[in-house]
Amino acid sequence: MKYDKNNIFAKILRGEASAEKVYENEFVFCFKDIYPKSKIHILIIPKKEYLDIYDFSKNATTPEKESIFLAFENLIKFYKIEKSGCRIITNQGVDGRQEVPHLHFHLLGGNDTGKMTSI
């Protein structure tokens, strides 16, 4: 899989597609998923073009990496799920079932998100 500059997240970042923003910082944009799988379902994406978690791990700067975790912290605090918890997921590559070729994390919470899938 290679980065597609016309993927939906790239379009959102360029303002060519709409999204309901819930948090943003210098390096990260967070918005509500339009097909939520939980009461709270937020997508967290870097503003730069990173294909997946592996690409981000290798090529992102320290401030970009810190910004992702700052976004997690702020979203958890904003939705008041510090005690009840949440699930944060990212998929990578074909076997990981990544659907959009732009690194993104799903933050799911507000209810029991169920057991992890078994292999």
N, C-alpha and C positions, 0 to 999 in steps of 0.2 A: 504494500500500500504506500502511495506517496501523497504528499500534501496537495490538496486540491484547493486553490485559492477561491473557488466558487462554492465551497461547502457552506452550509447554513450558518455556522458560527462565524465564519469570516464575513459573511454578509451582514450579520447582526453587528459585528464590530465596526464595519464600515458604514452602518446606518442604512443599509439597503433592505434590511428585514427588521421587523419589530420584535421586541422582547420586553417583558415586564421586569425591569431592573430592581433588585433588592439590595445590592451592595456593589461598590466599585472602589478600587484603589488604583494606584499608578500602573500596576502590572496585571490586574485581575478584573474581570467583569463577571457578575453573578446575577442570574435571573431565574424566574420560575419556569419549570418545564411545562410545555403546553399539553403534554400527555402524562400527568402526574401518576406515579405508582404508589404514592403515600400521601398522607395529609400535607406534609411538607416535602416538596421535591424541588430542589434548587440545583441548577447547573452552575459550576464554577469553571471558568475558562481563562487561560492566560491570554493577554492581548496580543502577544507575538505569535507567529506561525510555528507552533510546535505540533508535530504529527501525533505524538503519543507520549506516554510516561517515560519511555526509554529515551526518546529524542530530547525531552525536557530534562531528564536526569543528566544526560551527557552535555547538553548545550546551554541550558539556562544559567543566568547569573545567580549569585547568592541572593541579591535582593528580590529577584523574581521568585525564587524558591521560597524565601521567607514570606513573601506576599500571599502565596497560596495558603500557607498555614495561618497567616493573619486573617485571611478571608474565612477559613474554617472556624477560627475562634470567634470572630464577629458574628457570623451566622448562627452559631450555636447559642451565643449570648442573646442575639436579637430574637430568636424563636423560643428562648427560655427552655432549652432542652439539655441544659448542663447535667441535670440529674436523670432525666428519663432516657437520654441517649439518642443516638442516631447511627446511621450506616453511611459511610462514605466509600464510593466505588468508582474505579476507573477501569476501562477495558482497553486492551492493547492488542492490535493485530487481528488477523483472521480467526485464530483459535480462541482469542479472548472476546470475540464477537464485537469488536469495535465497529460502530456503524458510521460515525462521522469522523473524517480524517483530520481532526483538530483535537488536541488533548482536552479532555473535559472530565470533571468529577461530578458524580451525582451525590447530593446530600439528601438522605431520606430520613424523615423523622415525624414526630407528632402522633405516632401510633406504633404498635408492634410491627416491625418490618418482616417478621417471619424468620424461619431458619435459613441459613445459607444453603445453596444448592449442593446436593451431594453428587459426587462423581462416581 
